[in-house]
Amino acid sequence: MNESTLIQNVTLVNEGKILVADVLIAEGLIQQIGRIEVEPNHNLIDGTGKHLFPGIIDGQVHFRDPGLTHKGDLYTESKAAIAGGVTSFIDMPNTVPNILTVESLKEKFDIASKKSLANYSFFLGVNGDNIDEVIKMDTSQFIGVSDDGLYFTKKGNLLADNPEIMEKLFANCKSIIAIHSEKEEIVEKNEQAFKEKYGDDIPAKFHPVIRSTEGCYDATKRAIDLAKKHKARLHILHLTTEAETHLFRNDIPLIEKKITTEVSVHHLWFSDEDYERLGMLIKWNPAIKTKKDKEGLLKALLDDKIDLITTDHAPHTLEEKQQTYFQSMSGAPMVQHTLNCMLEFYKQGLISLEKIVEKMCHNPAILYRMTNRGFIRKGYHADLTLVDLNSEWTVAKENLLYKCGWSPLEGTTFQAKIEQTFVNGNLIYNHGTFKEDIFGMPIDFNTKEKQK
Ligand SMILES: [Zn+2]
């Protein structure tokens, strides 16, 4: 049951403004924003000195459900997300089975309706195996199609490596096409060279040399050129290099862009200087690159060449990570700390609160054409995150909610704390405790190309 809740005297961060107001929530929606009279049926929350953000929308996660649930599942990882202020997510297709058919997609929605505490949506997977079926479908019914992660299960089927398949898709697909952009032929050449020198025991610090800037840049450049040729709606996932940022525009509003991109929070947080300390724990594809790249990505985020921040939350067990180079799985869990990382950058004077909200809340909703989410507006779903900007805490095994039980951020002290998270008006996370009997909703989106 939804309750009537009045958050009083809270500092809203929304639509480029910061202001103190009261917010009334009832029936799952934001009913009123302003100075609001207290009524007997109101549950009161004192927001004095606290900041209220729209719930974070994470456009790229791998919650591992179905089929890889020893790493994480829709219940455990959505719980971790909510503790981190994330109220909605879009999950990638590289589960078992891979989500390559409408039937498997429907099944995933069904699992989520019984397990996910946050709101959810799912990409339809596309690779060499189902391309001919996908282009015959009414793709506008999907929030997006993506090849992300599918590469790992079938080598050679990565879209970025198959320009003919990519063109076929670009010419026929009506939805957003979100791709993992690296040129595998360049990566393989580099792998071979390092294997000759080090055998299987390649130090983690060479990961960004193997998965090089050249491999990313060439793939992204080619994908953008082909998308322009076919007027396709292309989204490049998890950008990692300063060089690639110059391939994107910032002279038109997001809603008009045909080519968009994102940065994942770990590519803003870590650099190659961290491989010595963390080794394979920070092995991601595409790789964490240099300090110059990290700074270039933040700059491009601030000047709007990069549209979104995602987590690419990709849990693996510690055993799966702590292997030699070729055996160690790529990816790591981040969803519980994504807002914390960005708020730490705010504390360091590197980004404003308004910009964080734009990139983590407003823009994902705009880019994926979501209905009534991503903003603190009257009539919108009450997805909200209450934050104390001055409450220090340290990431430790005991406070991790991931099923895999580890984080590359263990030992990191954050200055801000997420205190409460509302999902569809329900207080799901409240100072470390959860309401676990109310599940999230499938995310509605506009199937037409543009929204107002
Ligand atoms: Zn991913």
Boltz pocket constraint, residues with backbone or C-beta under 6 A from the ligand:
constraints:
  - pocket:
      binder: B
      contacts: [[A, 60], [A, 62], [A, 92], [A, 148], [A, 149], [A, 285], [A, 312], [A, 314]]
      max_distance: 6.0
